[in-house]
């Protein structure tokens, strides 16, 4: 991890990046069926306006982020989503896990399915749009090496992401309820579920053995519920943050239009996470403990934890001299892409990945953060 920290703090080297070809040509495997048949026609039907190098860097990073999101969401969909032919490789799901997710909301399976499909279309569209502008799409296929869950319903294929050793930041819960603080001013926020923020927790059953205990199965589903919101709140802010650096109006339209859906995703999962049943268990495999308390009760409770407050409270924005306003936060653009990459890394999402993967992902983030309007 020390090497990754060094990568995150290293200044961007655009020339080296382009020369070494760290963004591979070609579309991601999951989206290839949608992308492959029409790339030539798309390139010939180029939309008006050209992209700056900065616009391309931003779109490449967003494409990579969407590829990563598709990979993790497909794992959730295989085990806990509606099983149909709209998503690739579904094998029937995992009934105990699906039932535990349904304790958060009866429509969880449908929402998981639809969120997965959305991310797949985002990934495919951004890559196709890059091709239409004569830019290289992003391909992370060579990093699909992480193991799948062995539980019933999971495809046995290589993954980009690891959902079985997560350290989930739940400070977004209190951040969006604060009327006096904003992370853009350097403020920090307490964890809604402190035990999720330490140790390594699984958000999917690692094997069918994890389903022997109803309480542990529910804890896995609860972990997933809070992880869903963590991922989507990061995406919601990321699109707002990077949009401020986009030059081409059409590219801005792409970023804002997809970003709005990321916000819709987060709003949904924010609501569902609050329904997580109260349970306290010890992981039978690792010995790690996790507790999901009643967030409406002492020592929680009050405005910062109230579970039905799912819309951002008004807070300080731009200047402390201006009146409070309800906003998505953070929205500060400086260092936003690297901050998002760091959050995913700290989440444990890439445990087991190679140094080459981290180098490529961090380089993409640094390229996006180096983008400037007009350049």
Residue pairs with C-beta under 8 A, 6 or more apart in sequence:
1 345
3 355
3 358
4 345
4 355
4 358
4 362
7 358
7 359
7 362
7 363
8 338
8 341
8 342
8 345
8 362
8 365
10 362
10 366
11 366
12 363
12 366
12 367
12 369
12 370
14 53
14 367
14 370
17 23
17 363
17 367
22 359
22 360
22 363
22 364
23 60
23 136
23 138
23 139
23 360
23 364
24 136
24 138
24 139
24 140
24 141
24 142
25 136
25 137
25 139
26 137
26 139
26 141
27 35
27 36
27 39
27 124
27 127
27 128
27 137
27 139
28 67
28 70
28 123
28 127
28 138
28 139
28 140
28 141
29 141
29 144
30 67
30 70
30 71
30 74
30 88
30 120
30 123
31 70
31 120
31 123
31 124
31 127
33 88
34 120
34 121
34 124
34 128
35 124
35 127
35 128
35 131
35 137
38 128
39 128
39 131
42 128
42 131
42 132
43 131
43 132
43 134
45 132
46 132
46 133
46 134
47 132
47 133
47 250
48 250
49 248
49 249
49 250
49 251
50 133
50 248
51 59
51 133
51 135
51 247
51 248
51 251
52 247
52 248
52 371
52 374
52 375
53 371
53 375
54 245
54 246
54 247
54 370
54 371
54 372
54 373
54 375
55 246
55 247
55 248
55 251
55 371
56 130
56 133
56 135
57 364
57 367
57 368
57 370
57 371
58 242
58 245
58 246
58 251
58 255
58 337
58 368
58 371
59 126
59 129
59 130
59 135
59 251
59 254
59 255
60 130
60 135
60 136
60 138
60 364
60 367
60 368
61 242
61 337
61 364
61 365
61 367
61 368
62 126
62 238
62 239
62 242
62 255
62 258
62 368
63 123
63 126
63 127
63 130
63 137
63 138
64 138
64 140
64 361
64 364
65 235
65 238
65 340
66 119
66 122
66 123
66 126
67 123
67 138
67 140
67 160
68 140
68 160
68 161
68 344
68 349
69 119
69 122
69 123
69 231
69 235
70 116
70 119
70 120
70 122
70 123
71 144
71 159
71 160
71 161
72 160
72 161
72 163
72 231
72 349
73 112
73 115
73 116
73 119
74 87
74 88
74 89
74 116
74 120
75 148
75 149
75 154
75 159
75 161
75 163
75 204
76 112
76 116
76 163
76 203
76 204
76 224
76 228
77 87
77 90
77 112
77 113
77 116
78 89
78 90
78 91
78 93
78 153
78 154
78 155
79 93
79 94
79 97
79 98
79 149
79 151
79 153
79 154
79 204
79 205
80 93
80 94
80 97
80 98
80 101
80 108
80 109
80 112
80 204
80 221
80 224
81 87
81 90
81 93
81 109
81 110
81 112
81 113
81 116
82 109
82 110
82 112
82 113
83 90
83 91
83 92
83 93
84 90
84 113
86 113
86 117
87 113
87 116
87 117
87 120
89 155
89 157
91 153
91 154
91 155
92 152
92 153
93 109
93 153
94 151
94 152
94 153
94 154
94 205
94 211
96 205
96 211
96 217
97 151
97 153
97 204
97 205
97 211
97 217
97 220
97 221
98 108
98 109
100 214
100 217
100 218
100 220
100 221
101 108
101 109
101 112
101 221
101 224
101 225
102 108
102 109
103 218
103 221
103 275
103 276
103 277
104 221
104 222
104 225
104 272
104 273
104 275
104 276
105 111
105 271
105 272
105 275
108 272
111 268
111 269
111 272
112 228
115 228
115 232
115 265
115 268
118 261
118 265
122 258
122 261
125 254
125 258
126 254
126 258
127 137
127 138
128 137
129 251
129 254
130 136
130 137
130 138
131 137
138 364
140 160
140 357
140 360
143 160
143 353
143 354
143 356
143 357
143 360
144 157
144 158
144 159
144 160
145 158
145 159
145 352
145 353
145 354
146 158
146 159
146 160
146 161
146 162
146 352
146 353
147 158
147 159
147 352
148 154
148 155
148 156
148 157
148 158
148 159
149 163
149 164
149 204
149 205
149 206
149 207
150 206
150 207
150 208
151 204
151 205
151 206
151 207
151 208
151 210
151 211
152 208
154 204
160 350
160 353
160 357
161 349
161 350
162 348
162 349
162 350
162 351
162 352
162 353
163 202
163 203
163 204
163 224
163 227
163 349
164 202
164 203
164 204
164 206
165 200
165 201
165 202
165 348
165 351
166 196
166 200
166 201
166 202
166 203
166 223
166 227
166 347
166 348
166 349
167 196
167 197
167 198
167 199
167 200
167 201
167 346
167 347
167 348
168 193
168 196
168 197
168 201
168 203
168 223
168 226
168 227
168 230
168 347
169 191
169 197
169 230
169 343
169 346
169 347
170 191
170 192
170 193
170 196
170 197
170 226
170 230
171 188
171 189
171 190
171 191
171 192
171 197
172 189
172 229
172 230
172 233
173 191
173 192
173 193
173 229
173 270
173 273
173 295
173 305
174 189
174 190
174 191
174 192
174 304
174 305
175 181
175 183
175 189
175 329
176 233
176 270
176 312
176 313
176 329
177 303
177 304
177 305
177 306
177 309
177 313
178 187
178 189
178 304
178 313
178 315
179 303
179 313
179 314
179 315
179 324
180 315
180 316
181 187
181 189
181 315
181 316
182 315
182 316
182 317
182 329
182 330
183 189
183 329
183 330
183 332
184 317
184 329
184 330
184 331
184 332
185 316
185 320
190 304
191 197
192 226
192 295
192 300
192 305
193 226
193 290
193 291
193 292
193 293
195 289
195 290
195 291
196 223
196 226
196 290
199 286
199 288
199 289
199 290
200 286
200 288
200 348
200 351
201 223
201 283
201 288
201 290
202 210
202 220
202 223
202 283
203 220
203 223
203 224
203 227
204 220
204 224
205 211
205 217
205 220
206 285
209 284
210 216
210 217
210 220
210 284
210 285
211 217
213 281
213 284
215 279
215 281
216 281
216 283
216 284
218 277
218 279
219 279
219 281
219 290
219 292
221 276
222 276
222 277
222 279
222 292
223 290
225 269
225 272
225 273
225 275
225 276
226 273
226 276
227 347
228 269
228 272
228 273
229 266
229 269
229 270
229 272
229 273
230 347
232 262
232 265
232 266
232 268
232 269
233 266
233 270
234 340
234 343
234 344
235 259
235 262
235 265
235 266
236 259
236 262
236 263
236 265
236 266
236 328
237 328
237 329
237 330
237 331
237 336
237 340
238 259
238 262
238 336
238 337
238 340
239 255
239 256
239 258
239 259
239 260
239 262
240 259
240 328
240 331
241 330
241 331
241 332
241 333
241 336
241 337
242 255
242 333
242 336
242 337
242 368
242 371
243 252
243 255
243 256
243 259
244 333
244 373
245 333
245 368
245 371
245 372
245 373
246 252
246 255
246 371
246 373
247 373
247 374
247 375
263 328
267 310
267 311
270 310
271 310
274 295
274 307
274 308
274 310
275 307
276 292
277 292
278 292
278 293
278 294
279 291
279 292
280 289
280 290
280 291
280 292
281 289
281 290
281 291
282 288
282 289
283 289
283 290
293 300
294 300
295 301
295 305
295 306
295 307
296 305
296 306
296 307
303 309
303 313
311 326
312 326
312 327
312 328
312 329
313 326
314 324
314 325
314 326
315 324
315 325
315 326
315 327
315 329
316 322
316 324
317 324
317 325
317 327
317 329
330 336
334 369
335 369
336 368
336 369
337 364
337 365
337 366
337 368
337 369
338 362
338 365
338 366
338 369
340 365
341 361
341 362
341 364
341 365
344 350
345 358
350 357
350 358
350 361
